[in-house]
């Protein structure tokens, strides 16, 4: 893969790292890829490389740089506990602003041909949702975004196309909460909400015990179709 770490300047001072993965052609539409609570670890870098192979210029910023820069956690009990601690310490408004700074950098890269989508997983799914409400992203993808049902007041601010993936057996986002998201977006023809039967939170991550190949492949196919429609090359 043609990938490297680059620096992003924060609007309020300071610099943080982001993993940049380029497509084989060297240029393509942009994806701002937003981590889970486990950092820009091997899995997230693998996801970045995966979408780069599909023709996208992918940038995955270090969301926790203000708390513990460069942290990369595993999916064991200790990693989960540490990730939750970092989430509690982080401020979502500041994280969203940092991601907006990364978005601006991504748009300005010569390797990015123009339109950019945000895409996030778990905590990153919620942050992708916030970016759709607060920035000029051209599209947004949210995988099992924890906390989205608690911030539905943001829905009227979201104008870009948005795709939300949920798991049927997600103990963090039960189906009544998913229904509240459906209700909040009712009548919007640029919103897709998909629920995957029989799977749990984290079904897309091949490094987790909750990984489900069928659901992950189906969600990825839908995501690629969504991006092809809303992020023309």
VEXBAVO-182454 format. One record per residue (C-alpha): residue in three letters; x, y, z. Coordinates in steps of 0.5 Angstrom, whole numbers, plus 500, padded with zeros to 3 digits. Example, Ala and Ser with C-alpha at 12.3 -4.5 7.8 and 13.67 -1.06 7.14 Angstrom:
ALA525491516 SER527498514 
//
This chain:
UNK500500500 UNK502507499 UNK501510506 UNK504514511 UNK503518517 UNK502526516 UNK501532521 UNK495536521 UNK495543524 UNK489544530 UNK486550529 UNK487552536 UNK495550536 UNK498544536 UNK499538531 UNK497531531 UNK498525526 UNK493522521 UNK494516517 UNK494517510 UNK493511505 UNK493513497 UNK489509492 UNK493505486 UNK492511482 UNK495516487 UNK489520487 UNK481520488 UNK475522492 UNK476523500 UNK474519506 UNK476522513 UNK476515517 UNK474516524 UNK477511529 UNK473507534 UNK475508542 UNK481503540 UNK485509536 UNK488509529 UNK490501531 UNK492496526 UNK485495524 UNK483502522 UNK489502518 UNK487496515 UNK480499513 UNK484505511 UNK488501506 UNK482497504 UNK478503502 UNK484506498 UNK484500494 UNK477502492 UNK480508489 UNK479513495 UNK484518498 UNK483516506 UNK485520512 UNK485517519 UNK486522524 UNK488521531 UNK482523535 UNK485522542 UNK492526541 UNK490531546 UNK489525551 UNK494520549 UNK497521542 UNK499515538 UNK495510542 UNK493504539 UNK489499543 UNK487492542 UNK480489543 UNK481485550 UNK479487556 UNK484492558 UNK484495551 UNK476496552 UNK477499559 UNK483504557 UNK478506551 UNK472508555 UNK477512560 UNK479516554 UNK472517551 UNK470520558 UNK476524558 UNK475527551 UNK471532549 UNK466531543 UNK466538541 UNK473539541 UNK474532537 UNK469535532 UNK473541531 UNK480537530 UNK476533525 UNK474539521 UNK481541521 UNK483534518 UNK477535513 UNK480541511 UNK487538510 UNK484532506 UNK480537501 UNK487541500 UNK491535498 UNK493534491 UNK491527492 UNK484528493 UNK480530487 UNK474534491 UNK468531494 UNK470528501 UNK465523506 UNK466522513 UNK466515515 UNK466512523 UNK465506527 UNK462506534 UNK465513537 UNK467514530 UNK460513528 UNK457518532 UNK463523530 UNK461522523 UNK454524525 UNK457530528 UNK461532522 UNK455531518 UNK451536522 UNK457541523 UNK461541517 UNK461541509 UNK462534508 UNK459531502 UNK456525505 UNK457521511 UNK457514513 UNK456511521 UNK457504523 UNK453503530 UNK455510532 UNK454510540 UNK450516542 UNK447518536 UNK440517539 UNK441522544 UNK443527540 UNK437527535 UNK437535535 UNK442535530 UNK438532525 UNK435538522 UNK442541521 UNK444535517 UNK443536509 UNK448531506 UNK447524504 UNK448520510 UNK448512511 UNK447509518 UNK449502519 UNK446498526 UNK446491529 UNK440488531 UNK443485537 UNK447491539 UNK446492547 UNK449499546 UNK444501541 UNK438497542 UNK432497537 UNK428502540 UNK433507539 UNK434505532 UNK427506531 UNK428513534 UNK433515529 UNK429512523 UNK423517526 UNK428523526 UNK430522519 UNK423520517 UNK421523510 UNK428524508 UNK430521501 UNK438522502 UNK438518508 UNK439510509 UNK438506515 UNK440499515 UNK440494521 UNK443487520 UNK440481523 UNK443477528 UNK449481529 UNK452485535 UNK456491536 UNK462491532 UNK460486527 UNK465490522 UNK471489525 UNK475483523 UNK479483530 UNK473483534 UNK470476537 UNK463480534 UNK466480527 UNK461477522 UNK463476515 UNK456476512 UNK454483515 UNK461486514 UNK461484507 UNK454487506 UNK455493509 UNK461494506 UNK458493499 UNK452498501 UNK457503503 UNK461503497 UNK455503493 UNK453509497 UNK460513496 UNK460511488 UNK453515488 UNK455521493 UNK462522491 UNK463522484 UNK471521482 
//
